[in-house]
Amino acid sequence: MPSLAPASAAALTSRDSVLGAFETFRDELDDHNDRRERLIKSSRDITNLSKKLIFLLHRIVTEDAGESDDRLLGLRAATRAKPKLNEIQSLFARMREELAGDRFWRYQRNVSPGLQEYIEALSFAHYLEHKALISYDQVQSTLADPDGVPYFELPLEDYLLGLADLTGELMRFAIASIPRRGGRQKASDICSFVRACKADFEGLTPYFKELRKKQTVTSQSLEKIEDATYAVVVRTSEYDMPQDLLDDLVAQTVSRAVDHSNYGEEPRQKRARHADYDMDDD
């Protein structure tokens, strides 16, 4: 009979250790799920603010289309965009502790949609101001504290996918600019820029699966710009008329070209990337 006491004590000890282990697992899973939900919420906020910033930039360059100095117009748009960019960057700063160390790679899929949308907005503002593509280092510097320490390492794939989405905004900008003063030359410049981006991205598609999919949308955007600019060149060469009437003719031609090329197709495809918000992470 006395020999049962040690066995009973050992069983209790073993049971307590198992329960303790499972309580630890429970706490870790709860912490993981809570952090994941917070990051998804922050990423959605970043996405919404970035979209609003893109709309703001389009509105600025459209409302101020009478500005003859294109460089001044781009600088004005970029200046008005800075408060919004600062607001978005403050959200990334608050995510820093949640993504410390190796945790960033665990939650990358939850953060990626907002990060790509931010890069798209940032690169659009940068293009309007500098007429150039923003570099990886320039994007990373906006995701760092005042001492230059990054909040997290910017994934190259997210950088490239954000730039790939920029081509869609440039397509809208080009087509909206064509009927306005100096817009035909601006559209031609954007067309050349998007064509160069597509060619550069093509060499990277074997390494990034999602970029290969984005190239299809980039090709569609480039085709829409080319169709619109080609139609304008052909139509304007047929008429000798005052500039005002010519601008009206150009506007009608562009409208028909856009309708024919399914102008709204690209945004629907782009929305597919946001499905990652609801995907579970391991």
SERO-4910 file (N, C-alpha, C, O; in steps of 0.05 Angstrom, whole numbers):
BEGIN
 pado doro    nc1    nc2    nc3   cac1   cac2   cac3    cc1    cc2    cc3    oc1    oc2    oc3
  Met    A     16    -24      0      0      0      0     17     25      0     11     44    -15
  Pro    A     38     28     16     54     52     16     67     57    -11     73     80    -17
  Ser    A     71     36    -27     84     39    -53     67     55    -72     77     65    -93
  Leu    A     40     58    -67     23     72    -85     27    102    -84     22    117   -103
  Ala    A     36    112    -61     38    141    -57     58    153    -76     52    173    -89
  Pro    A     82    142    -79    101    154    -98     91    153   -127     95    172   -142
  Ala    A     77    131   -134     66    129   -161     45    150   -166     44    163   -187
  Ser    A     28    155   -145      7    175   -148     19    203   -150      9    219   -166
  Ala    A     39    208   -134     53    234   -135     66    239   -163     65    261   -173
  Ala    A     78    218   -173     90    220   -200     70    225   -221     74    241   -240
  Ala    A     46    212   -219     25    217   -239     15    245   -238     10    258   -258
  Leu    A     12    256   -213      3    283   -210     23    303   -222     16    322   -235
  Thr    A     49    297   -217     70    314   -227     70    314   -258     72    335   -271
  Ser    A     66    290   -269     66    288   -298     41    303   -310     43    316   -330
  Arg    A     18    300   -296     -6    313   -306     -3    343   -305    -11    357   -323
  Asp    A      9    353   -283     13    382   -280     32    393   -302     28    415   -313
  Ser    A     53    377   -308     72    386   -329     59    387   -356     64    406   -372
  Val    A     41    368   -362     27    368   -388      8    391   -389      7    405   -410
  Leu    A     -7    396   -368    -26    418   -367    -11    445   -370    -19    463   -384
  Gly    A     12    446   -356     28    471   -358     38    476   -387     39    498   -396
  Ala    A     46    454   -400     56    457   -428     33    466   -446     37    484   -463
  Phe    A      9    455   -443    -13    463   -460    -22    491   -454    -32    506   -471
  Glu    A    -20    500   -429    -27    527   -422     -7    547   -436    -15    568   -445
  Thr    A     18    538   -437     38    555   -451     31    556   -481     33    578   -493
  Phe    A     24    533   -493     16    533   -521     -8    551   -526    -10    566   -546
  Arg    A    -27    550   -507    -52    566   -510    -45    596   -510    -54    611   -526
  Asp    A    -27    603   -491    -19    631   -489     -5    641   -514     -9    663   -524
  Glu    A     12    623   -525     27    630   -550      8    633   -573     11    652   -589
  Leu    A    -12    616   -575    -31    618   -597    -49    642   -594    -55    656   -614
  Asp    A    -57    648   -570    -73    672   -565    -57    697   -573    -68    716   -585
  Asp    A    -32    698   -565    -15    720   -571    -11    723   -601    -11    745   -612
  His    A     -7    700   -615     -4    701   -644    -29    711   -658    -27    728   -675
  Asn    A    -52    701   -650    -77    710   -663    -83    739   -657    -93    754   -675
  Asp    A    -78    748   -633    -83    776   -626    -64    795   -642    -73    815   -653
  Arg    A    -39    787   -644    -20    803   -659    -28    803   -689    -26    824   -702
  Arg    A    -35    780   -699    -43    778   -727    -67    797   -733    -67    810   -754
  Glu    A    -87    797   -716   -110    814   -720   -103    843   -719   -113    859   -734
  Arg    A    -85    850   -701    -76    878   -699    -62    887   -725    -66    909   -735
  Leu    A    -45    869   -735    -30    876   -759    -48    877   -784    -44    894   -801
  Ile    A    -68    859   -785    -87    861   -807   -102    887   -806   -106    900   -827
  Lys    A   -111    895   -782   -125    920   -779   -108    944   -788   -117    961   -802
  Ser    A    -82    944   -779    -64    965   -787    -59    966   -817    -58    987   -830
  Ser    A    -56    942   -829    -52    940   -857    -76    950   -873    -72    963   -894
  Arg    A    -99    944   -864   -123    954   -877   -125    985   -875   -132    998   -894
  Asp    A   -118    995   -852   -118   1025   -849    -98   1037   -868   -103   1058   -880
  Ile    A    -74   1025   -871    -54   1035   -889    -64   1034   -918    -60   1052   -934
  Thr    A    -77   1012   -925    -88   1009   -952   -109   1031   -958   -108   1044   -979
  Asn    A   -127   1036   -939   -147   1057   -943   -135   1084   -946   -143   1100   -963
  Leu    A   -116   1091   -929   -103   1117   -930    -87   1120   -956    -86   1141   -968
  Ser    A    -74   1098   -965    -59   1099   -990    -77   1104  -1014    -70   1119  -1032
  Lys    A   -100   1091  -1014   -119   1095  -1036   -129   1124  -1036   -131   1136  -1057
  Lys    A   -134   1135  -1013   -143   1163  -1011   -121   1181  -1021   -127   1201  -1034
  Leu    A    -96   1174  -1015    -74   1191  -1025    -72   1190  -1055    -67   1211  -1068
  Ile    A    -76   1167  -1067    -75   1164  -1096    -97   1181  -1109    -92   1195  -1129
  Phe    A   -121   1179  -1097   -143   1195  -1108   -137   1225  -1105   -143   1241  -1123
  Leu    A   -125   1233  -1083   -117   1261  -1079    -98   1270  -1100   -101   1292  -1112
  Leu    A    -78   1254  -1106    -58   1261  -1126    -71   1264  -1154    -65   1283  -1169
  His    A    -88   1245  -1161   -102   1248  -1186   -119   1273  -1187   -120   1287  -1208
  Arg    A   -132   1279  -1165   -149   1303  -1165   -133   1329  -1167   -141   1347  -1181
  Ile    A   -110   1329  -1154    -93   1353  -1156    -84   1358  -1184    -86   1380  -1194
  Val    A    -73   1337  -1197    -63   1341  -1224    -85   1346  -1244    -80   1357  -1266
  Thr    A   -109   1338  -1238   -132   1343  -1256   -142   1372  -1252   -147   1386  -1271
  Glu    A   -146   1380  -1227   -156   1406  -1221   -137   1428  -1229   -146   1450  -1238
  Asp    A   -111   1423  -1227    -91   1443  -1234    -79   1438  -1262    -57   1446  -1267
  Ala    A    -96   1426  -1279    -86   1419  -1306    -78   1444  -1322    -63   1442  -1341
  Gly    A    -89   1468  -1314    -82   1492  -1329    -54   1502  -1323    -45   1520  -1337
  Glu    A    -41   1491  -1303    -14   1499  -1296      5   1492  -1319      7   1469  -1327
  Ser    A     19   1512  -1330     36   1508  -1353     62   1494  -1346     74   1480  -1362
  Asp    A     71   1499  -1321     97   1487  -1312     91   1459  -1300     81   1457  -1278
  Asp    A     98   1438  -1315     92   1411  -1306    108   1404  -1281     98   1390  -1264
  Arg    A    132   1414  -1279    149   1409  -1256    137   1421  -1231    137   1409  -1209
  Leu    A    127   1446  -1234    114   1459  -1211     89   1445  -1202     83   1443  -1178
  Leu    A     74   1434  -1221     49   1419  -1215     56   1394  -1200     43   1387  -1180
  Gly    A     77   1380  -1208     85   1356  -1194     95   1361  -1166     89   1346  -1148
  Leu    A    110   1383  -1163    120   1391  -1137     96   1398  -1118     97   1391  -1094
  Arg    A     76   1412  -1129     53   1419  -1113     38   1394  -1104     29   1392  -1081
  Ala    A     35   1375  -1122     21   1350  -1114     37   1335  -1093     25   1325  -1074
  Ala    A     63   1333  -1096     79   1319  -1077     79   1332  -1049     79   1319  -1029
  Thr    A     78   1359  -1050     78   1374  -1024     52   1369  -1009     52   1365   -985
  Arg    A     30   1369  -1024      4   1364  -1011      1   1335  -1002    -16   1329   -985
  Ala    A     16   1317  -1014     15   1289  -1007     30   1283   -981     25   1262   -969
  Lys    A     49   1300   -974     67   1293   -951     52   1288   -925     60   1270   -910
  Pro    A     32   1305   -918     18   1299   -892      5   1271   -892      6   1257   -872
  Lys    A     -6   1263   -914    -18   1236   -916      4   1215   -914      0   1194   -900
  Leu    A     26   1219   -927     48   1200   -926     58   1198   -897     64   1176   -888
  Asn    A     60   1220   -883     69   1220   -856     50   1204   -838     58   1190   -820
  Glu    A     24   1207   -843      4   1192   -828      7   1162   -832      5   1147   -813
  Ile    A     12   1154   -857     15   1126   -863     41   1116   -850     41   1094   -839
  Gln    A     62   1131   -852     87   1122   -840     86   1120   -810    100   1103   -798
  Ser    A     69   1136   -797     66   1133   -768     52   1107   -761     58   1095   -740
  Leu    A     35   1097   -779     23   1070   -774     44   1048   -776     44   1029   -760
  Phe    A     62   1051   -795     84   1031   -797    101   1033   -772    111   1012   -762
  Ala    A    106   1057   -762    122   1060   -738    110   1045   -714    124   1033   -698
  Arg    A     83   1046   -712     69   1033   -690     70   1002   -693     66    988   -674
  Met    A     74    993   -717     76    964   -722    104    953   -716    108    929   -717
  Arg    A    122    971   -711    150    962   -708    154    941   -687    167    921   -692
  Glu    A    143    945   -663    147    926   -642    134    900   -648    144    878   -640
  Glu    A    111    901   -661     97    876   -668    113    859   -688    110    835   -689
  Leu    A    130    872   -704    145    858   -725    174    856   -719    190    851   -737
  Ala    A    181    859   -693    210    858   -686    222    831   -692    209    810   -689
  Gly    A    247    831   -700    262    806   -704    250    790   -727    243    801   -748
  Asp    A    249    764   -723    239    746   -744    209    746   -746    198    733   -764
  Arg    A    195    760   -729    166    760   -730    156    773   -756    134    766   -766
  Phe    A    172    791   -768    162    803   -793    157    782   -814    136    784   -828
  Trp    A    174    763   -817    171    743   -838    148    724   -831    136    712   -850
  Arg    A    141    721   -806    118    705   -799     92    718   -807     73    705   -814
  Tyr    A     92    745   -805     67    760   -810     68    776   -836     52    793   -841
  Gln    A     88    770   -853     91    785   -877     66    785   -895     58    806   -906
  Arg    A     53    762   -897     30    760   -914      7    777   -904    -10    786   -920
  Asn    A      6    782   -878    -15    800   -867     -9    829   -871    -27    846   -873
  Val    A     17    836   -873     25    864   -876     28    871   -906     25    895   -913
  Ser    A     34    852   -922     41    857   -950     21    873   -966     30    891   -981
  Pro    A     -5    868   -965    -24    884   -981    -22    914   -975    -22    930   -994
  Gly    A    -21    922   -950    -19    950   -943      8    961   -951      9    984   -960
  Leu    A     29    946   -949     55    955   -956     57    960   -986     68    980   -995
  Gln    A     45    943  -1002     46    946  -1031     29    971  -1039     37    986  -1057
  Glu    A      7    975  -1026    -10    998  -1033      5   1024  -1025      3   1044  -1040
  Tyr    A     19   1023  -1003     34   1047   -995     56   1053  -1015     60   1076  -1022
  Ile    A     70   1032  -1024     91   1036  -1044     80   1047  -1070     92   1064  -1083
  Glu    A     56   1038  -1078     43   1048  -1102     38   1078  -1099     43   1094  -1117
  Ala    A     27   1086  -1076     21   1115  -1071     46   1131  -1070     48   1153  -1082
  Leu    A     66   1121  -1055     91   1135  -1052    105   1139  -1079    115   1160  -1086
  Ser    A    106   1118  -1095    119   1119  -1121    105   1137  -1141    117   1150  -1158
  Phe    A     78   1139  -1138     63   1157  -1155     69   1186  -1148     74   1203  -1166
  Ala    A     70   1192  -1122     78   1219  -1114    106   1226  -1123    112   1248  -1131
  His    A    124   1206  -1120    152   1210  -1128    154   1215  -1159    169   1232  -1167
  Tyr    A    138   1200  -1174    139   1204  -1203    129   1232  -1211    141   1245  -1228
  Leu    A    108   1241  -1198     97   1267  -1205    117   1289  -1199    119   1309  -1213
  Glu    A    133   1285  -1178    153   1306  -1171    179   1303  -1187    190   1324  -1195
  His    A    188   1279  -1192    215   1275  -1204    214   1263  -1232    234   1262  -1245
  Lys    A    191   1253  -1240    188   1239  -1266    208   1216  -1268    220   1211  -1289
  Ala    A    210   1201  -1246    229   1179  -1245    217   1158  -1226    198   1163  -1211
  Leu    A    228   1134  -1227    220   1112  -1210    234   1114  -1183    258   1118  -1182
  Ile    A    219   1111  -1162    231   1112  -1135    248   1087  -1130    240   1065  -1138
  Ser    A    271   1090  -1118    289   1067  -1114    282   1051  -1089    266   1061  -1072
  Tyr    A    293   1028  -1087    288   1011  -1063    298   1025  -1038    283   1025  -1018
  Asp    A    321   1037  -1039    333   1050  -1015    316   1074  -1007    313   1080   -983
  Gln    A    304   1088  -1026    287   1111  -1020    262   1102  -1005    253   1115   -987
  Val    A    250   1080  -1014    227   1069  -1001    234   1060   -973    220   1066   -953
  Gln    A    256   1046   -970    264   1036   -944    269   1059   -925    263   1057   -901
  Ser    A    280   1081   -934    286   1104   -917    260   1116   -906    261   1129   -885
  Thr    A    238   1113   -920    213   1124   -909    201   1105   -888    182   1113   -874
  Leu    A    212   1081   -886    202   1062   -866    223   1058   -844    231   1036   -837
  Ala    A    234   1081   -834    255   1081   -814    251   1104   -795    237   1123   -801
  Asp    A    263   1101   -771    260   1122   -751    279   1145   -758    294   1143   -777
  Pro    A    278   1167   -743    295   1191   -749    324   1184   -749    340   1199   -761
  Asp    A    333   1163   -735    361   1155   -735    368   1137   -759    391   1129   -761
  Gly    A    349   1132   -776    354   1115   -799    352   1085   -795    359   1070   -812
  Val    A    342   1077   -771    339   1049   -765    312   1039   -777    292   1049   -769
  Pro    A    313   1019   -795    288   1011   -807    268    998   -787    277    985   -768
  Tyr    A    243   1002   -791    223    989   -775    223    959   -780    219    942   -762
  Phe    A    229    952   -805    232    924   -814    245    924   -841    246    945   -855
  Glu    A    256    902   -850    269    900   -876    248    899   -898    230    881   -897
  Leu    A    249    917   -917    230    918   -939    234    894   -957    256    892   -969
  Pro    A    214    876   -960    218    854   -979    220    864  -1008    204    881  -1016
  Leu    A    238    853  -1023    242    862  -1050    217    856  -1067    210    871  -1085
  Glu    A    203    834  -1061    179    827  -1076    157    848  -1072    144    856  -1091
  Asp    A    153    857  -1047    133    877  -1043    140    904  -1056    123    918  -1067
  Tyr    A    166    910  -1057    175    934  -1071    168    932  -1101    157    951  -1112
  Leu    A    174    910  -1113    169    906  -1142    139    906  -1148    130    917  -1168
  Leu    A    124    892  -1131     95    890  -1136     81    918  -1133     62    924  -1147
  Gly    A     91    933  -1114     80    960  -1111     86    978  -1135     69    993  -1144
  Leu    A    110    975  -1146    117    990  -1170    101    980  -1194     94    996  -1212
  Ala    A     96    954  -1195     80    943  -1217     52    956  -1217     41    961  -1238
  Asp    A     41    960  -1193     15    972  -1192     15   1002  -1200     -5   1013  -1208
  Leu    A     39   1014  -1197     41   1042  -1205     34   1046  -1235     23   1067  -1242
  Thr    A     40   1027  -1251     35   1030  -1280      5   1034  -1286     -2   1048  -1305
  Gly    A    -12   1023  -1269    -41   1028  -1273    -49   1056  -1267    -65   1068  -1281
  Glu    A    -37   1068  -1246    -42   1096  -1240    -31   1115  -1262    -43   1135  -1268
  Leu    A     -8   1107  -1272      4   1123  -1294    -13   1122  -1319    -15   1142  -1334
  Met    A    -26   1099  -1324    -44   1097  -1347    -67   1116  -1343    -74   1130  -1362
  Arg    A    -79   1117  -1320   -101   1136  -1315    -92   1165  -1318   -106   1181  -1329
  Phe    A    -69   1170  -1307    -58   1197  -1308    -53   1205  -1337    -59   1228  -1345
  Ala    A    -42   1187  -1353    -36   1193  -1381    -61   1199  -1397    -63   1219  -1412
  Ile    A    -81   1182  -1394   -106   1185  -1409   -121   1210  -1400   -133   1224  -1417
  Ala    A   -121   1216  -1374   -134   1240  -1365   -120   1265  -1374   -132   1286  -1376
  Ser    A    -94   1263  -1380    -78   1286  -1388    -81   1293  -1417    -76   1316  -1425
  Ile    A    -87   1274  -1434    -86   1277  -1463   -102   1302  -1473    -91   1317  -1489
  Pro    A   -127   1306  -1464   -142   1328  -1475   -133   1355  -1465   -143   1376  -1474
  Arg    A   -115   1356  -1446   -107   1382  -1434    -81   1393  -1446    -68   1380  -1461
  Arg    A    -76   1418  -1439    -53   1431  -1451    -27   1416  -1444    -21   1411  -1421
  Gly    A    -12   1410  -1465     12   1395  -1461      8   1366  -1454     28   1351  -1450
  Gly    A    -17   1357  -1454    -23   1330  -1445    -14   1308  -1465     -8   1286  -1457
  Arg    A    -14   1315  -1491     -6   1295  -1510     23   1287  -1508     31   1264  -1510
  Gln    A     40   1307  -1503     68   1301  -1499     72   1286  -1472     89   1268  -1470
  Lys    A     57   1294  -1452     59   1281  -1426     51   1252  -1428     64   1234  -1417
  Ala    A     29   1246  -1443     21   1219  -1447     42   1203  -1461     46   1179  -1455
  Ser    A     55   1215  -1481     76   1201  -1496     99   1195  -1477    111   1173  -1479
  Asp    A    106   1213  -1460    128   1209  -1441    121   1186  -1421    138   1169  -1415
  Ile    A     96   1186  -1412     88   1165  -1393     88   1138  -1407     95   1118  -1396
  Cys    A     79   1138  -1432     79   1113  -1448    107   1102  -1450    111   1077  -1446
  Ser    A    127   1118  -1455    154   1109  -1457    164   1099  -1430    178   1079  -1428
  Phe    A    156   1113  -1409    164   1105  -1382    152   1078  -1374    167   1061  -1364
  Val    A    126   1074  -1379    113   1049  -1372    125   1026  -1389    129   1004  -1379
  Arg    A    131   1032  -1414    143   1011  -1431    171   1003  -1420    178    979  -1421
  Ala    A    186   1022  -1410    212   1016  -1399    209   1000  -1373    225    981  -1368
  Cys    A    189   1007  -1357    184    992  -1332    177    963  -1338    187    945  -1326
  Lys    A    160    959  -1357    152    932  -1365    176    916  -1374    178    892  -1367
  Ala    A    193    928  -1390    217    914  -1400    235    906  -1377    247    885  -1376
  Asp    A    239    925  -1358    256    919  -1335    244    897  -1317    259    880  -1307
  Phe    A    218    899  -1313    205    878  -1296    207    851  -1308    207    830  -1294
  Glu    A    207    850  -1334    206    824  -1348    230    806  -1340    227    782  -1338
  Gly    A    253    818  -1336    276    803  -1328    275    791  -1300    291    774  -1293
  Leu    A    256    801  -1284    254    792  -1256    231    773  -1252    228    761  -1231
  Thr    A    214    769  -1272    191    751  -1269    198    722  -1263    182    709  -1249
  Pro    A    221    711  -1272    227    684  -1264    231    680  -1234    229    658  -1223
  Tyr    A    237    702  -1220    243    700  -1191    219    707  -1173    220    701  -1149
  Phe    A    199    720  -1184    176    728  -1168    150    721  -1183    143    733  -1203
  Lys    A    137    701  -1173    113    690  -1186     91    711  -1189     79    714  -1210
  Glu    A     87    727  -1168     65    747  -1169     72    769  -1189     54    781  -1201
  Leu    A     97    775  -1192    105    796  -1211     98    787  -1240     91    804  -1256
  Arg    A    100    761  -1245     92    751  -1272     63    757  -1277     55    764  -1299
  Lys    A     46    754  -1256     17    760  -1259     13    790  -1264     -4    798  -1280
  Lys    A     28    805  -1249     25    835  -1252     33    844  -1279     23    864  -1289
  Gln    A     52    830  -1292     60    838  -1319     37    838  -1339     37    854  -1358
  Thr    A     18    820  -1335     -5    819  -1352    -21    845  -1350    -29    856  -1370
  Val    A    -25    855  -1325    -39    880  -1321    -23    903  -1332    -34    922  -1343
  Thr    A      4    903  -1328     21    924  -1338     19    925  -1368     18    947  -1380
  Ser    A     18    902  -1381     16    901  -1410    -11    914  -1419    -12    928  -1439
  Gln    A    -32    908  -1404    -58    920  -1411    -58    950  -1407    -69    965  -1424
  Ser    A    -45    959  -1386    -43    988  -1382    -27   1002  -1404    -35   1023  -1414
  Leu    A     -5    989  -1412     11   1000  -1433     -5   1001  -1459     -3   1020  -1475
  Glu    A    -20    980  -1465    -35    979  -1489    -56   1001  -1490    -61   1012  -1511
  Lys    A    -69   1007  -1467    -89   1028  -1466    -76   1055  -1472    -88   1072  -1486
  Ile    A    -53   1060  -1461    -39   1085  -1466    -32   1088  -1496    -36   1108  -1508
  Glu    A    -21   1066  -1506    -13   1066  -1535    -37   1070  -1553    -36   1085  -1572
  Asp    A    -59   1056  -1547    -83   1059  -1563    -93   1088  -1563   -100   1099  -1584
  Ala    A    -94   1100  -1539   -104   1127  -1537    -86   1147  -1551    -95   1164  -1566
  Thr    A    -60   1145  -1547    -41   1164  -1559    -41   1160  -1590    -39   1180  -1605
  Tyr    A    -42   1135  -1599    -42   1130  -1628    -67   1142  -1640    -66   1154  -1662
  Ala    A    -90   1137  -1627   -115   1148  -1638   -114   1178  -1640   -124   1190  -1659
  Val    A   -103   1191  -1620   -101   1220  -1620    -83   1230  -1642    -90   1249  -1657
  Val    A    -60   1217  -1646    -42   1226  -1667    -55   1223  -1695    -53   1241  -1711
  Val    A    -69   1201  -1699    -82   1196  -1725   -104   1217  -1729   -106   1228  -1751
  Arg    A   -121   1221  -1709   -144   1239  -1712   -135   1268  -1716   -146   1282  -1733
  Thr    A   -116   1276  -1700   -108   1304  -1702    -93   1310  -1729    -93   1333  -1738
  Ser    A    -81   1290  -1741    -67   1294  -1766    -87   1298  -1789    -79   1307  -1811
  Glu    A   -112   1291  -1784   -132   1293  -1806   -145   1320  -1807   -159   1326  -1827
  Tyr    A   -141   1337  -1787   -156   1362  -1785   -137   1386  -1782   -117   1384  -1769
  Asp    A   -145   1407  -1794   -132   1433  -1790   -152   1452  -1778   -168   1464  -1792
  Met    A   -152   1454  -1751   -173   1469  -1737   -161   1483  -1713   -138   1477  -1705
  Pro    A   -176   1502  -1702   -166   1516  -1678   -160   1497  -1655   -171   1475  -1654
  Gln    A   -143   1505  -1637   -134   1488  -1615   -157   1479  -1597   -158   1456  -1588
  Asp    A   -177   1497  -1592   -199   1490  -1574   -216   1468  -1586   -223   1449  -1573
  Leu    A   -222   1470  -1612   -237   1449  -1625   -221   1423  -1627   -232   1401  -1625
  Leu    A   -195   1426  -1631   -178   1402  -1632   -178   1388  -1605   -178   1363  -1604
  Asp    A   -178   1403  -1583   -178   1391  -1557   -204   1376  -1552   -204   1354  -1540
  Asp    A   -227   1387  -1562   -253   1373  -1559   -252   1347  -1575   -262   1326  -1565
  Leu    A   -241   1348  -1598   -239   1324  -1615   -222   1303  -1601   -228   1279  -1601
  Val    A   -200   1312  -1589   -182   1294  -1575   -196   1281  -1552   -194   1257  -1547
  Ala    A   -211   1297  -1536   -226   1286  -1513   -246   1265  -1522   -248   1244  -1508
  Gln    A   -260   1269  -1544   -279   1249  -1554   -264   1224  -1563   -274   1201  -1558
  Thr    A   -242   1227  -1576   -227   1204  -1586   -216   1188  -1562   -217   1163  -1563
  Val    A   -206   1201  -1542   -196   1187  -1519   -218   1172  -1504   -214   1150  -1495
  Ser    A   -241   1185  -1502   -264   1172  -1489   -271   1146  -1502   -276   1126  -1489
  Arg    A   -272   1146  -1529   -279   1122  -1544   -258   1101  -1541   -264   1077  -1538
  Ala    A   -232   1109  -1541   -210   1090  -1538   -211   1077  -1511   -205   1053  -1508
  Val    A   -217   1092  -1490   -218   1081  -1463   -241   1062  -1460   -238   1040  -1448
  Asp    A   -265   1069  -1470   -288   1051  -1469   -282   1025  -1483   -291   1004  -1474
  His    A   -269   1027  -1506   -264   1003  -1522   -244    984  -1508   -245    960  -1513
  Ser    A   -226    995  -1491   -205    978  -1479   -212    969  -1451   -194    961  -1436
  Asn    A   -238    972  -1442   -246    962  -1416   -229    975  -1394   -214    961  -1380
  Tyr    A   -233   1001  -1391   -217   1017  -1373   -218   1007  -1344   -198   1010  -1329
  Gly    A   -240    995  -1336   -243    986  -1308   -233    959  -1302   -237    949  -1279
  Glu    A   -220    945  -1321   -213    918  -1317   -190    915  -1297   -191    897  -1280
  Glu    A   -170    932  -1298   -147    929  -1281   -153    931  -1251   -142    915  -1236
  Pro    A   -170    950  -1242   -175    951  -1213   -187    925  -1202   -182    918  -1180
  Arg    A   -204    912  -1218   -216    887  -1208   -195    866  -1204   -197    851  -1184
  Gln    A   -176    864  -1222   -155    844  -1218   -137    852  -1195   -128    834  -1180
  Lys    A   -133    877  -1191   -115    886  -1170   -127    879  -1142   -112    873  -1124
  Arg    A   -154    879  -1140   -166    874  -1114   -161    846  -1104   -164    840  -1080
  Ala    A   -153    828  -1122   -149    800  -1114   -127    797  -1093   -127    779  -1077
  Arg    A   -107    816  -1094    -85    813  -1076    -93    817  -1047    -80    807  -1029
  His    A   -116    831  -1042   -124    836  -1015   -137    812  -1001   -144    813   -978
  Ala    A   -140    790  -1016   -150    766  -1004   -130    755   -983   -138    740   -965
  Asp    A   -105    763   -984    -85    754   -965    -92    764   -937    -81    753   -917
  Tyr    A   -109    784   -934   -116    794   -908   -128    771   -891   -123    770   -867
  Asp    A   -144    754   -904   -159    735   -889   -147    707   -889   -159    688   -881
  Met    A   -122    705   -899   -109    679   -901    -94    674   -875    -81    691   -864
  Asp    A    -97    650   -865    -83    643   -840    -53    640   -845    -45    632   -866
  Asp    A    -38    647   -824     -9    644   -825     -1    621   -807    -15    615   -788
  Asp    A     21    608   -814     30    586   -798     44    595   -772     53    579   -756
***
